[in-house]
Amino acid sequence: MKYFIITGTSRGLGEELARRLLSPEHHLLCISRNRNVALMAESEQIDYFEFDLNDIDQVDRLMRDVCNKIDESKAEAIYLINNAAVVTPLSNIEHGSFEELTTNVHVNLLAPILLTSLFIRFSEHLRIPKRVLNVSSMSSKNHLPGMSVYSAAKAGLDVFSQCVGKEQGEGAFAVKVISVWPGMFDTSLQEEARSANKDVFAASELFNRVKDQGMLVSPTTIAEKLVDLLLSDQFAQGIVVEEL
Ligand SMILES: NC(=O)c1ccc[n+]([C@@H]2O[C@H](COP(=O)([O-])OP(=O)(O)OC[C@H]3O[C@@H](n4cnc5c(N)ncnc54)[C@H](OP(=O)(O)O)[C@@H]3O)[C@@H](O)[C@H]2O)c1
């Protein structure tokens, strides 16, 4: 049995990743605030954890509950996909509320760091393939006014993946960690960027242009590519994949 811990599975890319991974040989451990009832109906091999990743103090407990579902005697490989994210605040930094600013860093950066740390600790003694895929963004290098916290969190995620890759090294049962820029695809996150007030977020016009010019791909296509990468030999330790 291969185990997949995936965050942000209630919609968008995370939902498509989970759907793509459904298989009799796979057990999915899904995390988001809202339970994805439709996804749950598609397989009995899903455990769902309704959890707010902004609740940083409880991530330890969450990961214990998640790992309790993993039968070590059956586990052939385990994977963590840090996919959940929030794009707000979409405004210059002085206009973001403290709550929006901290939630952004918690969900986009701190939760993936804590989950990765706990994943490595939990799986240290397991002599099976272990991989962490951090879903990042070209926003880590392509900087737009009004997205400073999102960009900073994604840049942090890229650096984090590279550093942990170095820590883990190339041992046979090292945890392999990568960061991936998936490209732009049509989800509620894009919708939020398009519908943001252009007086405080001028780049909303750019997001609208991208949509109007048909440049957004479907999350299903991205999920297919990400799953292929996750399970392939191209999953090289500590890299940032800028183009899928
Ligand atoms: N869409 C794009 O064009 C694009 C481009 C580059 C990178 N990305 C990245 O791709 C990933 C997926 O994005 P998406 O477009 O699929 O986003 P999305 O449609 O907005 O979905 C975000 C997911 O994250 C979960 N989430 C948000 N806040 C959470 C919290 N506090 N606790 C737990 N889960 C939370 C949401 O579930 P709940 O609301 O149920 O909690 C939802 O399942 C993200 O890492 C994003 O940065 C997207």
PDBQT file of the ligand as one rigid body, heavy atoms in Angstrom, charges set to zero:
ROOT
HETATM    1  N1  LIG A 301      -4.273  28.293  -9.426  1.00  0.00    +0.000 N 
HETATM    2  C1  LIG A 301      -3.108  28.711  -9.916  1.00  0.00    +0.000 C 
HETATM    3  O1  LIG A 301      -3.031  29.293 -11.007  1.00  0.00    +0.000 OA
HETATM    4  C2  LIG A 301      -1.843  28.469  -9.136  1.00  0.00    +0.000 A 
HETATM    5  C3  LIG A 301      -0.636  28.915  -9.690  1.00  0.00    +0.000 A 
HETATM    6  C4  LIG A 301       0.549  28.652  -9.014  1.00  0.00    +0.000 A 
HETATM    7  C5  LIG A 301       0.512  27.942  -7.836  1.00  0.00    +0.000 A 
HETATM    8  N2  LIG A 301      -0.665  27.511  -7.316  1.00  0.00    +0.000 N 
HETATM    9  C6  LIG A 301      -0.642  26.747  -6.081  1.00  0.00    +0.000 C 
HETATM   10  O2  LIG A 301      -1.359  25.534  -6.265  1.00  0.00    +0.000 OA
HETATM   11  C7  LIG A 301      -1.903  25.112  -5.016  1.00  0.00    +0.000 C 
HETATM   12  C8  LIG A 301      -3.379  24.814  -5.155  1.00  0.00    +0.000 C 
HETATM   13  O3  LIG A 301      -4.027  26.016  -5.522  1.00  0.00    +0.000 OA
HETATM   14  P1  LIG A 301      -5.526  26.054  -6.075  1.00  0.00    +0.000 P 
HETATM   15  O4  LIG A 301      -5.509  27.011  -7.178  1.00  0.00    +0.000 OA
HETATM   16  O5  LIG A 301      -6.035  24.683  -6.269  1.00  0.00    +0.000 OA
HETATM   17  O6  LIG A 301      -6.257  26.763  -4.830  1.00  0.00    +0.000 OA
HETATM   18  P2  LIG A 301      -7.773  26.716  -4.337  1.00  0.00    +0.000 P 
HETATM   19  O7  LIG A 301      -8.677  26.263  -5.407  1.00  0.00    +0.000 OA
HETATM   20  O8  LIG A 301      -8.035  28.026  -3.685  1.00  0.00    +0.000 OA
HETATM   21  O9  LIG A 301      -7.747  25.577  -3.216  1.00  0.00    +0.000 OA
HETATM   22  C9  LIG A 301      -7.022  25.776  -2.033  1.00  0.00    +0.000 C 
HETATM   23  C10 LIG A 301      -7.147  24.548  -1.137  1.00  0.00    +0.000 C 
HETATM   24  O10 LIG A 301      -6.415  24.869   0.072  1.00  0.00    +0.000 OA
HETATM   25  C11 LIG A 301      -7.242  24.625   1.196  1.00  0.00    +0.000 C 
HETATM   26  N3  LIG A 301      -6.991  25.555   2.279  1.00  0.00    +0.000 N 
HETATM   27  C12 LIG A 301      -6.980  26.911   2.224  1.00  0.00    +0.000 A 
HETATM   28  N4  LIG A 301      -6.825  27.427   3.451  1.00  0.00    +0.000 NA
HETATM   29  C13 LIG A 301      -6.721  26.356   4.303  1.00  0.00    +0.000 A 
HETATM   30  C14 LIG A 301      -6.575  26.246   5.705  1.00  0.00    +0.000 A 
HETATM   31  N5  LIG A 301      -6.515  27.317   6.505  1.00  0.00    +0.000 N 
HETATM   32  N6  LIG A 301      -6.512  25.009   6.252  1.00  0.00    +0.000 NA
HETATM   33  C15 LIG A 301      -6.609  23.914   5.464  1.00  0.00    +0.000 A 
HETATM   34  N7  LIG A 301      -6.742  23.963   4.131  1.00  0.00    +0.000 NA
HETATM   35  C16 LIG A 301      -6.816  25.169   3.551  1.00  0.00    +0.000 A 
HETATM   36  C17 LIG A 301      -8.682  24.816   0.670  1.00  0.00    +0.000 C 
HETATM   37  O11 LIG A 301      -9.585  24.035   1.450  1.00  0.00    +0.000 OA
HETATM   38  P3  LIG A 301     -10.609  24.627   2.534  1.00  0.00    +0.000 P 
HETATM   39  O12 LIG A 301     -11.045  25.970   2.070  1.00  0.00    +0.000 OA
HETATM   40  O13 LIG A 301     -11.693  23.599   2.565  1.00  0.00    +0.000 OA
HETATM   41  O14 LIG A 301      -9.838  24.651   3.810  1.00  0.00    +0.000 OA
HETATM   42  C18 LIG A 301      -8.587  24.248  -0.744  1.00  0.00    +0.000 C 
HETATM   43  O15 LIG A 301      -8.808  22.863  -0.730  1.00  0.00    +0.000 OA
HETATM   44  C19 LIG A 301      -1.570  26.213  -4.019  1.00  0.00    +0.000 C 
HETATM   45  O16 LIG A 301      -0.404  25.879  -3.306  1.00  0.00    +0.000 OA
HETATM   46  C20 LIG A 301      -1.307  27.427  -4.902  1.00  0.00    +0.000 C 
HETATM   47  O17 LIG A 301      -0.462  28.368  -4.282  1.00  0.00    +0.000 OA
HETATM   48  C21 LIG A 301      -1.851  27.785  -7.931  1.00  0.00    +0.000 A 
ENDROOT
TORSDOF 0
